[in-house]
């Protein structure tokens, strides 16, 4: 056996308390160059977009001042040539403005898609590495809401909101600078007076909206969770005629979501009218005082007309701040949820030792292990169990005795509280997780089939399998005969979770999947508990073939399926209370013998 090593991966620890925007920027640091490029083109576009008012002002200046106009001072005295030059400049500016708009729009939108794509993949990959305890405490609908809805919320803000903010900041700098060059300081001050109040009001609203949109995202998570649960359990809902009950519960979640949105809308909708009044003050001040200054000859008519248009172009976009902050707060509430999921700590850390599958003998030792689920009493208590390589052992016991927990601990879906589990003498916590789980084949009572063909489900995990290998595995699992009778044979779509197949058919496909994987260690967790006698007999025949020279752990309620095991262990309350062969345990006339008598009809 060859064992190599690599540096262990470090898990995430705790949740980041930084602002969501800072966390998003930190995440997007790899896109820094694209962000700067998009920002540069947004600034260029804003500058060019502000040129038309100046062009209008120059046109007015040519008509009013004529030989004293801007172009005349540059040496172009003829009115026709002045307008020709102005027209040429207009065409160039318009073309450049259109080109820069295309550039920034493309860059921001592609940037949004890139960040969304990478964030969705990173979050999904991170979720796959979280331990089973996390999924037991989280709802599928809630996770789907984060992976889909919350990440998609970023798109609208990155597509349009970022450019709008840059547009306003650039416009404000240009206008204030231009006003100071042309207008008396007192008039500039009067025109710009509303801006500090607009900015202050915007940030005040932002803080108040933050909590409300966080509640909205939480409510949509609950709504998605309810929807996912109900769609998964639609058969149960129908069988208990609970449609009205579930409709009422769904309506309750939808109503809570509607109310939380209504509260956010009530606040955000008030923003624009208030800003509009502040804008009115600034524009009116310039209109009156600037007009009086122009009448007094302090500024030219052309400059006055330019400033009127520019101030209007600057101040009115502030009205859009309500929409911008609305998008911003929605995206930040979503960003917070996504980043919190990314910060969820990975508790099951892969080991640094590789274990090639062809070198695994399959000797397993549970050494004084203890385990308790969070906030519960231990379900396994100082248990020791030796499983020789290539042997078949069975574990039986009442429901809740800890049988299936041993399987989860061996696969490291959970880590033990104390003790040690080894494979071929190596602590499984030191083994690479991929190698550990590749060496173990699991056939459980709750078979999960993916939406796809029968052949794809058999080959799941052995993705490079050839058709003849898939068919051979199906024959060993005694699944081939029923598969070829399906409408499209191995190409038949099984439906979501395999709902188009019977329980026994799903079970035999799961066994075929394990056969194709060909692991040195095989775990059968209640593999025949939900099938009829004929199917059980077929499964039993296939299991007898695939367990030869393979370490096998069989967990069963039906004692008839494990009577030929090399050793049978009886578990009660997390402890092993009996062990021996079928005959030895019957001779002891204790728990196992009592269970056998009940199942065989003696009692």
C-alpha positions as CSV (number, residue, x, y, z in Angstrom):
1,X,0.0,0.0,0.0
2,X,1.3,3.4,-1.0
3,X,0.5,6.4,1.1
4,X,1.4,9.9,0.1
5,X,0.6,13.2,1.7
6,X,-0.3,16.8,1.0
7,X,-0.7,19.9,3.2
8,X,-4.0,19.8,5.1
9,X,-6.7,22.4,4.1
10,X,-7.6,25.0,6.6
11,X,-11.2,25.5,7.4
12,X,-13.2,28.7,7.6
13,X,-13.6,30.0,11.1
14,X,-16.5,32.1,12.1
15,X,-18.4,34.8,10.2
16,X,-17.0,38.0,8.9
17,X,-18.4,41.1,10.6
18,X,-17.3,43.5,7.8
19,X,-19.8,45.5,5.8
20,X,-21.4,43.4,3.0
21,X,-20.0,45.8,0.3
22,X,-16.5,45.4,1.7
23,X,-16.9,41.6,1.7
24,X,-18.1,41.7,-1.9
25,X,-15.1,43.9,-2.9
26,X,-12.7,41.5,-1.1
27,X,-14.2,38.6,-2.9
28,X,-14.1,40.4,-6.2
29,X,-10.5,41.5,-5.8
30,X,-9.5,39.2,-8.7
31,X,-11.7,41.5,-11.0
32,X,-9.9,44.7,-9.9
33,X,-8.6,45.4,-13.4
34,X,-12.0,44.9,-15.0
35,X,-13.6,47.1,-12.3
36,X,-11.2,49.9,-13.0
37,X,-11.7,49.6,-16.7
38,X,-15.5,49.7,-16.3
39,X,-15.2,52.7,-13.9
40,X,-12.9,54.6,-16.4
41,X,-15.4,54.2,-19.2
42,X,-18.3,55.2,-17.0
43,X,-16.4,58.4,-16.1
44,X,-15.5,59.1,-19.7
45,X,-19.1,58.5,-20.8
46,X,-20.4,60.9,-18.1
47,X,-18.0,63.6,-19.1
48,X,-19.0,63.3,-22.8
49,X,-22.6,63.1,-21.8
50,X,-22.3,66.5,-20.1
51,X,-20.9,68.0,-23.3
52,X,-24.2,68.8,-25.1
53,X,-25.1,71.6,-22.7
54,X,-21.7,73.2,-23.3
55,X,-22.3,72.8,-27.1
56,X,-25.7,74.5,-26.7
57,X,-24.0,77.2,-24.7
58,X,-21.4,77.7,-27.4
59,X,-24.1,77.9,-30.1
60,X,-25.9,80.6,-28.1
61,X,-22.6,82.3,-27.6
62,X,-21.9,82.3,-31.4
63,X,-25.3,83.8,-32.1
64,X,-25.2,86.5,-29.3
65,X,-21.5,87.3,-29.2
66,X,-20.6,86.5,-32.9
67,X,-17.1,88.0,-33.3
68,X,-16.5,87.7,-29.6
69,X,-17.5,84.0,-29.2
70,X,-15.2,81.2,-28.0
71,X,-14.3,80.1,-31.6
72,X,-13.8,83.8,-32.6
73,X,-11.2,84.1,-29.8
74,X,-9.5,81.0,-31.3
75,X,-9.2,82.8,-34.7
76,X,-12.3,81.5,-36.5
77,X,-14.3,84.7,-37.2
78,X,-16.7,83.5,-39.9
79,X,-20.1,82.4,-38.4
80,X,-20.5,79.6,-40.9
81,X,-17.1,78.1,-40.0
82,X,-17.8,78.5,-36.3
83,X,-21.0,76.4,-36.7
84,X,-19.2,73.9,-39.0
85,X,-16.6,73.4,-36.3
86,X,-19.3,73.1,-33.6
87,X,-21.1,70.6,-35.7
88,X,-17.9,68.5,-36.3
89,X,-17.1,68.6,-32.6
90,X,-20.7,67.5,-31.8
91,X,-20.4,64.5,-34.2
92,X,-17.1,63.4,-32.6
93,X,-18.4,63.8,-29.1
94,X,-21.6,61.9,-29.9
95,X,-19.6,59.0,-31.5
96,X,-17.2,58.8,-28.5
97,X,-20.1,59.1,-26.1
98,X,-21.9,56.1,-27.8
99,X,-18.7,54.1,-27.9
100,X,-17.9,54.7,-24.2
101,X,-21.5,53.8,-23.3
102,X,-21.1,50.5,-25.2
103,X,-17.8,49.9,-23.4
104,X,-18.9,50.5,-19.9
105,X,-22.3,48.7,-20.4
106,X,-20.5,45.6,-21.7
107,X,-17.8,45.7,-19.0
108,X,-20.3,46.1,-16.1
109,X,-22.7,43.5,-17.4
110,X,-20.0,41.0,-18.1
111,X,-18.5,41.7,-14.7
112,X,-21.8,41.1,-13.1
113,X,-22.1,37.7,-14.9
114,X,-18.5,36.7,-14.0
115,X,-18.9,37.6,-10.3
116,X,-22.3,35.8,-10.2
117,X,-21.0,32.7,-11.9
118,X,-17.9,32.4,-9.7
119,X,-19.8,33.3,-6.5
120,X,-22.5,30.7,-7.3
121,X,-19.9,28.0,-8.0
122,X,-17.8,28.8,-5.0
123,X,-20.8,28.9,-2.7
124,X,-22.2,25.6,-4.1
125,X,-18.8,23.9,-3.8
126,X,-18.5,25.2,-0.2
127,X,-22.0,23.9,0.6
128,X,-20.9,20.5,-0.6
129,X,-18.1,20.4,1.9
130,X,-20.2,21.3,4.9
131,X,-20.9,18.5,7.3
132,X,-24.3,16.7,7.7
133,X,-25.1,18.6,10.9
134,X,-25.3,21.8,8.9
135,X,-27.9,20.4,6.5
136,X,-29.9,19.1,9.4
137,X,-30.2,22.6,10.8
138,X,-30.8,24.3,7.5
139,X,-33.7,24.0,5.1
140,X,-33.2,23.0,1.4
141,X,-35.5,25.9,0.3
142,X,-33.4,28.4,2.3
143,X,-30.1,27.2,0.8
144,X,-31.7,27.3,-2.7
145,X,-32.8,30.8,-2.0
146,X,-29.3,31.9,-1.3
147,X,-27.6,30.0,-4.1
148,X,-30.1,31.3,-6.7
149,X,-32.2,34.3,-5.7
150,X,-29.7,36.1,-3.5
151,X,-26.8,35.7,-5.9
152,X,-29.1,36.9,-8.8
153,X,-29.9,40.1,-6.7
154,X,-26.3,41.2,-7.4
155,X,-26.8,41.4,-11.1
156,X,-29.2,44.3,-11.2
157,X,-27.0,46.5,-9.0
158,X,-23.8,45.7,-10.9
159,X,-25.5,46.1,-14.2
160,X,-26.8,49.6,-13.6
161,X,-26.4,50.8,-10.0
162,X,-22.6,51.1,-10.0
163,X,-22.6,53.2,-13.2
164,X,-25.3,55.4,-11.9
165,X,-23.3,56.2,-8.7
166,X,-20.2,57.0,-10.8
167,X,-22.3,59.1,-13.1
168,X,-23.6,61.3,-10.2
169,X,-20.2,61.7,-8.5
170,X,-18.5,62.6,-11.8
171,X,-21.3,65.0,-12.7
172,X,-21.1,66.7,-9.3
173,X,-17.4,67.3,-9.6
174,X,-17.6,68.7,-13.1
175,X,-20.6,70.9,-12.3
176,X,-19.1,72.3,-9.1
177,X,-15.8,72.9,-10.8
178,X,-17.5,74.6,-13.8
179,X,-19.8,76.7,-11.6
180,X,-16.9,78.0,-9.6
181,X,-15.1,79.1,-12.8
182,X,-18.2,80.9,-14.2
183,X,-20.5,82.0,-11.4
184,X,-19.9,84.1,-8.4
185,X,-19.3,81.9,-5.3
186,X,-22.5,83.0,-3.6
187,X,-24.6,81.8,-6.6
188,X,-22.7,78.5,-6.8
189,X,-23.2,78.0,-3.1
190,X,-27.0,78.6,-3.4
191,X,-27.2,76.1,-6.3
192,X,-25.2,73.4,-4.5
193,X,-26.8,73.9,-1.1
194,X,-29.2,71.0,-1.4
195,X,-26.5,68.4,-2.2
196,X,-25.2,67.8,1.4
197,X,-28.8,67.4,2.5
198,X,-29.5,65.0,-0.4
199,X,-26.4,62.9,0.5
200,X,-27.2,62.9,4.2
201,X,-30.8,61.9,3.5
202,X,-29.7,59.2,1.2
203,X,-27.4,57.6,3.8
204,X,-30.0,57.9,6.5
205,X,-32.5,56.1,4.3
206,X,-29.9,53.5,3.4
207,X,-29.4,52.6,7.1
208,X,-33.2,52.4,7.7
209,X,-33.7,50.3,4.5
210,X,-30.9,47.9,5.4
211,X,-32.9,46.2,8.2
212,X,-36.1,46.1,6.2
213,X,-34.5,44.4,3.2
214,X,-32.7,42.0,5.4
215,X,-36.1,41.0,6.7
216,X,-37.4,40.7,3.1
217,X,-34.6,38.3,2.2
218,X,-35.3,36.2,5.3
219,X,-39.0,36.0,4.5
220,X,-38.3,34.9,0.9
221,X,-36.0,32.2,2.3
222,X,-38.9,30.9,4.5
223,X,-41.2,31.1,1.5
224,X,-38.9,29.1,-0.7
225,X,-38.4,26.6,2.1
226,X,-42.1,26.0,2.4
227,X,-42.5,25.7,-1.3
228,X,-39.6,23.2,-1.6
229,X,-41.0,21.1,1.3
230,X,-44.5,21.0,-0.1
231,X,-43.4,20.1,-3.6
232,X,-41.2,17.3,-2.3
233,X,-44.0,16.0,-0.1
234,X,-46.9,16.4,-2.6
235,X,-47.8,12.7,-2.4
236,X,-48.2,12.9,1.4
237,X,-50.2,16.1,1.1
238,X,-52.6,14.5,-1.3
239,X,-52.9,11.2,0.6
240,X,-53.9,13.1,3.8
241,X,-56.1,15.5,1.8
242,X,-54.1,18.4,3.4
243,X,-54.2,20.6,0.3
244,X,-56.3,23.3,2.1
245,X,-54.1,23.2,5.2
246,X,-50.9,23.5,3.2
247,X,-52.4,26.2,1.0
248,X,-53.2,28.2,4.2
249,X,-49.6,27.7,5.5
250,X,-48.2,28.8,2.2
251,X,-50.5,31.8,2.1
252,X,-49.2,32.7,5.6
253,X,-45.6,32.7,4.5
254,X,-46.5,34.6,1.3
255,X,-48.4,37.2,3.3
256,X,-45.4,37.6,5.7
257,X,-43.2,38.2,2.7
258,X,-45.7,40.7,1.2
259,X,-45.9,42.6,4.5
260,X,-42.1,42.8,4.9
261,X,-41.9,44.1,1.3
262,X,-44.7,46.6,1.9
263,X,-42.7,48.1,4.9
264,X,-39.6,48.4,2.7
265,X,-41.6,50.0,-0.1
266,X,-43.3,52.5,2.2
267,X,-39.9,53.8,3.2
268,X,-38.2,53.7,-0.2
269,X,-41.2,55.3,-2.0
270,X,-41.0,58.4,0.3
271,X,-37.4,59.0,-0.7
272,X,-37.9,60.4,-4.2
273,X,-40.6,63.1,-3.4
274,X,-38.4,64.4,-0.6
275,X,-35.3,64.6,-2.8
276,X,-37.4,66.2,-5.5
277,X,-38.2,69.1,-3.1
278,X,-34.5,69.6,-2.3
279,X,-33.6,69.5,-6.0
280,X,-36.3,72.2,-6.6
281,X,-34.6,74.5,-4.1
282,X,-31.2,74.3,-5.8
283,X,-32.6,74.7,-9.3
284,X,-34.8,77.6,-8.4
285,X,-31.9,79.4,-6.6
286,X,-29.8,79.1,-9.8
287,X,-32.7,80.1,-12.0
288,X,-33.3,83.3,-10.0
289,X,-29.8,84.4,-8.8
290,X,-28.1,83.3,-12.0
291,X,-30.7,85.1,-14.1
292,X,-30.1,88.3,-12.1
293,X,-26.4,87.9,-12.5
294,X,-26.8,87.4,-16.3
295,X,-29.1,90.5,-16.5
296,X,-26.4,92.5,-14.6
297,X,-23.8,91.4,-17.2
298,X,-21.7,89.3,-14.7
299,X,-22.0,86.2,-16.8
300,X,-22.9,85.6,-20.4
301,X,-26.2,84.3,-21.7
302,X,-24.4,81.2,-23.1
303,X,-22.8,80.4,-19.8
304,X,-26.1,81.0,-18.0
305,X,-28.0,78.6,-20.3
306,X,-25.2,76.0,-19.9
307,X,-25.4,76.1,-16.1
308,X,-29.2,75.8,-16.1
309,X,-29.0,72.6,-18.2
310,X,-26.0,71.3,-16.2
311,X,-27.5,71.9,-12.8
312,X,-30.7,70.2,-14.0
313,X,-28.6,67.3,-15.3
314,X,-26.8,67.0,-12.0
315,X,-29.6,67.6,-9.5
316,X,-32.3,65.5,-11.2
317,X,-30.2,62.3,-11.2
318,X,-30.2,62.7,-7.4
319,X,-33.9,61.8,-7.6
320,X,-32.7,58.4,-8.9
321,X,-30.7,57.8,-5.7
322,X,-33.9,56.3,-4.2
323,X,-33.9,53.6,-6.9
324,X,-30.1,53.2,-6.7
325,X,-30.2,52.8,-2.9
326,X,-33.1,50.5,-3.2
327,X,-31.1,48.2,-5.6
328,X,-28.1,48.7,-3.4
329,X,-29.8,47.6,-0.2
330,X,-31.5,44.6,-1.8
331,X,-28.1,43.5,-3.2
332,X,-26.3,44.1,0.1
333,X,-28.9,42.1,2.1
334,X,-28.4,39.3,-0.4
335,X,-24.6,39.7,-0.3
336,X,-24.7,39.4,3.5
337,X,-26.6,36.1,3.3
338,X,-24.3,34.7,0.5
339,X,-21.1,35.7,2.4
340,X,-22.4,34.2,5.7
341,X,-23.0,30.9,3.9
342,X,-19.5,31.1,2.4
343,X,-18.1,31.8,5.9
344,X,-19.9,28.8,7.4
345,X,-17.0,26.7,8.9
346,X,-16.0,23.4,7.3
347,X,-15.9,21.1,10.3
348,X,-15.0,17.9,8.5
349,X,-11.4,18.6,7.4
350,X,-9.8,16.2,5.0
351,X,-6.7,14.4,6.1
352,X,-3.3,14.6,4.4
353,X,-2.8,10.9,3.7
354,X,-3.8,9.3,0.4
355,X,-5.1,5.8,0.3
356,X,-5.1,4.2,-3.2
357,X,-8.3,2.1,-3.6
358,X,-6.4,-0.9,-5.0
359,X,-4.3,-1.0,-1.8
360,X,-7.2,-1.2,0.7
361,X,-7.6,-4.5,2.5
362,X,-10.6,-3.4,4.4
363,X,-9.8,-4.1,8.0
364,X,-11.9,-1.7,10.2
365,X,-11.6,-0.9,13.9
366,X,-13.9,1.2,16.0
367,X,-11.9,1.9,19.2
368,X,-13.7,3.2,22.2
369,X,-15.7,5.7,20.1
370,X,-18.3,8.0,21.6
371,X,-20.6,10.3,19.6
372,X,-23.5,12.6,20.3
373,X,-25.5,14.7,17.9
374,X,-25.6,18.4,18.7
375,X,-27.7,19.2,21.9
376,X,-28.5,15.5,22.4
377,X,-27.3,12.6,24.6
378,X,-24.6,10.3,23.2
379,X,-26.0,7.7,20.8
380,X,-22.8,5.7,20.7
381,X,-20.9,5.2,24.0
382,X,-17.3,3.9,24.1
383,X,-18.0,1.3,21.5
384,X,-15.3,-1.0,20.2
385,X,-15.7,-3.2,17.2
386,X,-13.2,-5.1,15.0
387,X,-14.1,-6.1,11.5
388,X,-11.6,-8.3,9.7
389,X,-10.7,-7.6,6.1
390,X,-12.9,-9.5,3.6
391,X,-15.4,-10.6,6.2
392,X,-19.2,-9.9,6.4
393,X,-20.5,-8.6,9.7
394,X,-24.0,-7.7,10.5
395,X,-25.4,-5.2,13.1
396,X,-28.9,-5.5,14.3
397,X,-30.9,-3.7,17.0
398,X,-34.0,-1.7,17.7
399,X,-34.6,1.7,16.0
400,X,-32.5,4.4,17.5
401,X,-29.9,2.1,18.9
402,X,-27.1,3.7,16.8
403,X,-26.6,1.3,13.9
404,X,-26.8,3.8,11.1
405,X,-24.8,6.3,13.1
406,X,-21.8,4.0,12.8
407,X,-22.1,4.2,9.0
408,X,-22.2,8.0,9.1
409,X,-19.1,8.0,11.4
410,X,-17.2,5.6,9.2
411,X,-17.9,7.8,6.1
412,X,-17.1,10.9,8.2
413,X,-20.4,12.5,7.6
414,X,-19.8,13.4,11.3
415,X,-16.7,13.2,13.4
416,X,-16.6,11.2,16.6
417,X,-16.5,12.9,19.9
418,X,-13.8,10.6,21.3
419,X,-12.0,7.4,20.4
420,X,-10.6,6.4,17.0
421,X,-11.8,4.7,13.8
422,X,-9.2,3.1,11.6
423,X,-9.0,1.4,8.2
424,X,-6.1,-0.9,7.7
425,X,-4.6,0.7,10.9
426,X,-4.8,4.3,9.7
427,X,-7.0,6.8,11.6
428,X,-9.7,7.9,9.1
429,X,-9.3,11.5,10.3
430,X,-5.8,11.4,8.7
431,X,-7.1,10.1,5.4
432,X,-7.9,12.1,2.4
433,X,-11.8,12.3,2.4
434,X,-12.0,11.5,-1.3
435,X,-9.9,8.3,-0.9
436,X,-11.8,7.3,2.2
437,X,-15.2,7.6,0.6
438,X,-14.1,6.1,-2.7
439,X,-13.1,3.0,-0.8
440,X,-16.6,2.6,0.6
441,X,-19.8,1.7,-1.3
442,X,-23.0,2.6,0.4
443,X,-26.4,1.0,-0.4
444,X,-29.0,2.6,1.9
445,X,-32.6,2.1,2.6
446,X,-33.4,5.6,1.3
447,X,-32.2,5.3,-2.3
448,X,-31.6,8.6,-4.1
449,X,-31.7,8.5,-7.9
450,X,-31.0,11.6,-9.9
451,X,-33.3,12.9,-12.7
452,X,-31.7,11.2,-15.7
453,X,-31.5,7.8,-17.4
454,X,-31.3,4.4,-15.7
455,X,-27.8,4.0,-17.2
456,X,-26.6,7.4,-15.9
457,X,-27.8,6.5,-12.4
458,X,-26.0,3.2,-12.4
459,X,-22.8,4.9,-13.6
460,X,-23.1,7.7,-11.1
461,X,-19.7,8.0,-9.3
462,X,-18.1,5.8,-12.0
463,X,-18.6,8.4,-14.8
464,X,-16.2,6.8,-17.3
465,X,-18.0,3.4,-17.2
466,X,-18.7,1.8,-20.6
467,X,-22.1,0.5,-21.5
468,X,-21.0,-3.1,-21.2
469,X,-19.8,-2.5,-17.7
470,X,-23.1,-0.9,-16.7
471,X,-25.0,-3.8,-18.1
472,X,-22.7,-6.3,-16.3
473,X,-23.3,-4.5,-13.0
474,X,-27.0,-4.5,-13.6
475,X,-27.0,-8.2,-14.2
476,X,-25.1,-8.9,-11.0
477,X,-27.7,-6.8,-9.1
478,X,-30.5,-8.7,-10.9
479,X,-31.7,-5.5,-12.4
480,X,-31.1,-6.1,-16.0
481,X,-34.3,-8.1,-16.7
482,X,-36.6,-5.3,-15.4
483,X,-34.5,-2.6,-17.1
484,X,-34.8,-4.0,-20.6
485,X,-38.6,-4.2,-20.1
486,X,-38.7,-0.4,-19.5
487,X,-39.9,1.8,-22.4
488,X,-36.4,2.9,-23.4
489,X,-34.4,0.3,-21.5
490,X,-31.2,1.8,-20.0
491,X,-32.1,5.2,-21.6
492,X,-35.4,5.4,-19.7
493,X,-35.7,8.6,-17.6
494,X,-36.3,7.6,-14.0
495,X,-37.8,11.0,-12.9
496,X,-37.0,13.2,-9.9
497,X,-35.7,10.9,-7.1
498,X,-36.5,7.9,-9.3
499,X,-40.2,8.4,-8.7
500,X,-41.1,6.5,-12.0
501,X,-39.6,3.3,-10.5
502,X,-40.8,1.0,-7.7
503,X,-38.9,0.8,-4.4
504,X,-37.4,-2.5,-5.3
505,X,-36.3,-1.3,-8.7
506,X,-34.6,1.7,-7.2
507,X,-32.9,-0.6,-4.7
508,X,-31.5,-2.9,-7.3
509,X,-30.2,0.1,-9.3
510,X,-28.5,1.3,-6.2
511,X,-26.9,-2.1,-5.8
512,X,-25.8,-2.1,-9.4
513,X,-24.2,1.4,-8.8
514,X,-22.3,-0.1,-5.8
515,X,-21.2,-3.1,-7.9
516,X,-19.9,-0.8,-10.7
517,X,-18.0,1.2,-8.1
518,X,-16.4,-2.0,-6.9
519,X,-15.3,-0.7,-3.5
520,X,-13.2,-2.8,-1.1
521,X,-15.7,-2.0,1.7
522,X,-19.4,-2.4,1.2
523,X,-22.1,-1.0,3.6
524,X,-25.7,-2.3,3.3
525,X,-27.9,-0.1,5.5
526,X,-31.3,-1.7,5.6
527,X,-31.0,-2.4,1.9
528,X,-34.0,-4.8,1.8
529,X,-36.3,-3.3,4.4
530,X,-38.8,-1.7,2.0
531,X,-39.1,-4.4,-0.7
532,X,-41.4,-7.4,-1.1
533,X,-40.3,-11.0,-0.6
534,X,-39.6,-11.7,-4.2
535,X,-37.5,-8.6,-4.6
536,X,-35.7,-9.4,-1.3
537,X,-34.8,-12.8,-2.6
538,X,-33.4,-11.3,-5.8
539,X,-31.4,-8.7,-3.9
540,X,-30.2,-11.3,-1.5
541,X,-28.8,-13.4,-4.3
542,X,-27.0,-10.5,-5.8
543,X,-25.6,-9.5,-2.4
544,X,-24.2,-13.0,-1.9
545,X,-22.2,-12.6,-5.1
546,X,-20.9,-9.1,-4.5
547,X,-19.8,-9.6,-0.8
548,X,-17.4,-12.3,-1.6
549,X,-13.8,-11.3,-0.6
550,X,-15.1,-7.9,0.3
551,X,-15.4,-6.3,3.8
552,X,-19.1,-5.9,4.3
553,X,-21.2,-4.3,7.0
554,X,-24.8,-5.2,6.8
555,X,-27.4,-3.3,9.0
556,X,-30.7,-5.0,9.0
557,X,-34.1,-5.3,10.7
558,X,-34.9,-8.5,8.8
559,X,-32.7,-11.1,10.4
560,X,-33.2,-13.5,7.6
561,X,-31.1,-11.4,5.4
562,X,-28.0,-11.5,7.6
563,X,-28.2,-15.1,9.1
564,X,-25.1,-16.1,7.0
565,X,-22.9,-13.3,8.2
566,X,-19.5,-14.2,9.7
567,X,-20.5,-12.4,12.8
568,X,-23.6,-10.6,14.0
569,X,-23.6,-7.8,16.6
570,X,-26.6,-6.6,18.6
571,X,-26.7,-2.9,19.5
572,X,-28.9,-1.4,22.3
573,X,-28.7,2.2,23.4
574,X,-25.4,2.9,21.6
575,X,-23.6,-0.2,22.9
576,X,-22.8,-3.7,21.6
577,X,-24.6,-6.1,23.9
578,X,-24.3,-9.4,22.0
579,X,-22.1,-10.9,19.3
580,X,-21.7,-14.2,17.5
581,X,-22.9,-16.3,14.6
582,X,-26.6,-16.8,13.9
583,X,-26.5,-20.2,15.7
584,X,-24.4,-19.0,18.6
585,X,-26.8,-16.1,19.3
586,X,-29.8,-18.4,19.1
587,X,-28.1,-20.7,21.7
588,X,-27.6,-17.7,24.0
589,X,-31.4,-17.2,24.0
590,X,-31.2,-13.5,24.7
591,X,-32.1,-10.4,22.7
592,X,-31.2,-11.7,19.2
593,X,-33.0,-15.0,19.9
594,X,-36.1,-13.1,21.0
595,X,-36.0,-11.0,17.8
596,X,-35.6,-14.1,15.7
597,X,-38.5,-15.8,17.3
598,X,-40.8,-12.8,16.7
599,X,-39.8,-12.5,13.0
600,X,-39.9,-16.3,12.3
601,X,-43.4,-16.6,13.9
602,X,-42.4,-18.7,16.9
603,X,-43.8,-16.0,19.2
